[in-house]
């Protein structure tokens, strides 16, 4: 059986469980369960702390797992590798310090940097030849400067409001753009390719919709220029020989603009349908 590590709590857990369910897998029914088996799909699920997943997968104890790219890099497990971005739980890592004190990461040389991701920050600075004293913290990193524990911090930034409220200013380059990823261990296990194909199908279903519409046959080329689809639209004849029915996949985020453009060309009976699952 394929052994899959799944986040047991935190921002990754709920969406990861939803994706696996949409991919056809049966996970735990009780949030307290740490282990469950899906005999139909021949997989075992192990529910672990997101921070520990890269360690279990990288060591070969488990085959694959879902965790954050930040946690994968912070773990520094040589056997663990990113297989696919899953497109949720996005975050950005930046440096911050007292306003006016820092303009570049070189200014951190010899100073103290507090972070909940010591491995990630140390690797980033080491690549640039910057030696600092890493202060590992498990939370409330933004308070470290005010309390005198560190000279600067490296933390997740969304709007920057939390850092500003702590009297800090962002500086230097982005350390990392992170999101949830599927990771695998040193050996590819049976069932990994099926899992990956299914998760890609879920991502496609979330990204695209189906658009159906009727159109005068003479206007097909104009309509295809507006909505070309992934490969080529499906075009079917209607009872009226001058009209055709068209079906095409289109990016979800653009669907209303595409509908407007198709209507302006001459398309009618334009319908949009959700995609439940896909294999592309």
N, C-alpha and C positions, 0 to 999 in steps of 0.2 A: 504493500500500500504506500501511496505517496504521503509523506509526513509534512504537514503544512503548519507553520507558526503564524498565529493570528494575534493581533493586539488585544489584550484583555480589558483595557480601559483607556480613557483619554480621547483626544480628538481623532485619532486614527481608527478606533475600535468600531464605532457604529457604521461608518461608511465602508470600511473593509468588509464587515459582515454583510452589508447590503449588496456589495459587488459580488461576493461569493454566492449569495443566494440567487441573484439575477443570473449568475453563470451556471446555475443548476445544481449547486451543492447544498447539502443539508448540514447546517452548523448546529451550535448548541441552542437549547431552548431556555435554559436557565443561565443568567449572567454570572452565576457563581461557579458554573462548571469550568474546569480547567482542561478537560479532555473529552473529546467525543469522536465517534466513528461514523462515517458515511459509507456503508457497505455497498450501496448501489454504484457509487462513483469510485469506490476503492481508494478512499483517502482517510487519513486520520488528522484531526485538528487539535493542536496544542495551543492553549490560550495563555500568552505570556506577556510580561511587561514589554512594551515597545522597545525600550532601551536594551533589553536582553536578547532580542530576536536575532540580531546579526551575529552574536556570539554563538548561539545554538546552531544556526545555519552554517556559519563559517567553519565550525568545528566538525561538521558532518553529522551531528546528532540528529538534526532535522534536515529535510531536503530543500524546502523553499519556505519563504515567509514574506509577510507584508510589514513594512516598517517605513520610517522616514529616511530620505537620503541623508539628512543631517545625522541621524542616529547610526546609519551604516558607516559613514565616514568617521564619526567620532569613535566608534568601536575599534577601528583599525584592525579588523580581522582579515588577514590575507586570503582566507578561503572563501569569504563572502563577496559576491559580485552583484551589481545591479543588472537586472534582466529587462525590466520595462517600467516606464513611468506610468502611474495609475491616475494622474490628473486630479488629485484632491489633496487637502491638507497642505496647501502651498504656504511657504514662509520665506522670509528674507533675513539674512544675518548681516548685522552691521556692527561697527565699533562706535562707541559713544564716550564722551568725557565732558568735563566742565567747559562751558562756552569760551572760545578763544584760546584754549590751551593747546589744542591739537589741530593740525591741518592735514596731516598724512600719517600713515601707519609707521613710518620711520621715526616719528616722534615718540613712539612707545618703547624704543630701545632702553632696556634696563629698568623699565617700570613694571608695576603690578597690574595685571588684567584679570578681572573676575568674569567667570563664565560658567554656564552649566554644561558646556561642551568643550572640555579641556583638550581632548584629542583633536578635534576639528580645528580649534583656534591655534594650537601648537603647530600642527602641520602647515596651516596657512602662513604663519609667521616664519616658520623654519624655512620654507621655500624661498622667502624673501630675505633671509639672513638676519632676521630681527630676533634678538634674544630678550625674552620677558620672563617675569615671575608669574606663572599661571596660578590664580586663586580659584579652585573649584568650588562652586556653590550649586545647591540643588534647586534653588528658586529665589525669587525676589532679588535678582542680580542687579537691578537698577538702583538698589539702596546701597550697594557696596562702596561707591565713591563718597556719598554723603556721610557714611559711617566710618570712613577712613580705612576700610579694608583693602581698597584698590584705588589705583589712579585712573583707570578706565574700565569699561565693560565691553563684552562682546555678547550680543543677545539677539533674539528674534525681534524683528521690527515689522509692524503692520502699518499703522499710521504715524508712529513716532510719538504719540500723545503721552504714553506712559513714561518714556524717557524724558520728555520735556517737563513733565510734572515733577520728575525727580531732579530737575535742574541740569540735565545733560543735553549735549548737542552731538548729533551724528557726524562722523567724519570718515574719510578714507573710502576705499572701494568696498563693494559688496563682497562679503566672504563667500556666500553661497546662496543660490536660489534652490530651495528644497521643496519637495512634495513627497507624497507616498509612492513607494516603489515596490515592485516584486523583486525579491532577491533570491539567489540560488547558491548552493554550496559548491564545493570543489568537484563533485561528481554529479552529472545529470541523471536524475532518477526517472524511472518509468512514470508516465503521467504528467510530467512537467510540461511537455509540449501541448497536451490537451488543455491543461489549466491555462497556459498562456494564450492559446487560441480562444478559449472561452472568455477570458478577461478582455482580450482585444475586441471580442464581439460585444461585450457590455459597453466598452468605451465608444465603439462605433454607434451603438444604439442610443447612447446618451448624446452623441455629437450630431447625429443626422436624423432627419425625418423623411417620410415619403410624401411627395407632392403628386397628386393626380389632377389632371385637367383635360378639358376638351378644347380643340383648337382647329381652325381651318387648316387643311393640309398645306396650303400654300405658304403658311406662316411658320412652319416647323423650324426652318433654319434660324429664324429670328429668335424663336423661343429657346432653342438649344444653346444659342449664344448667351442667353440670360441664365439658364439653368442646365449646364452640360452634364451634371451627374458625375458619378465616380468613373464610369467607363463610357456608357452611352445610354440615353433614355430608351425606355421600352415604348414603342409606338404601335398602336393597334387600330385597325379600321373600325369605323362606326357604320351604322345603317345608312346614314347619309354619306355618300362617297366623297363629298367635299370636306368632310370633317374626320379627325382622328382623335383617339384617346392617348394621352401621354402619361407615363409614370417615371419619376426620377427621384433619386436620393439627393437631398440638399442640406447644407449645414443648418443646424437648428437656429443658430444665432442670427442668420440672415433671412429667415423664412418669410417674414412679413414684407421685407423689401422685395424679395423675389416674387411673392404673390402679386404685389402692386405692379411690378414690371411686366409680369405675364398678362395681367388683366389689361394693362395699357396696350399691349401688342394685339390683343384680341382673344385671349384665352378666357374660357368660361367654365363654370362648375368646378372651381379650383378647391380641392380638398387636401388637408394636411393630416397625416396619420403618424402616430407614435410608432417607433420600432421597438419591439420587445426584446429581440435578440438578433444577432447577425454573425455571419462568418464571411469575412471579406478576403 
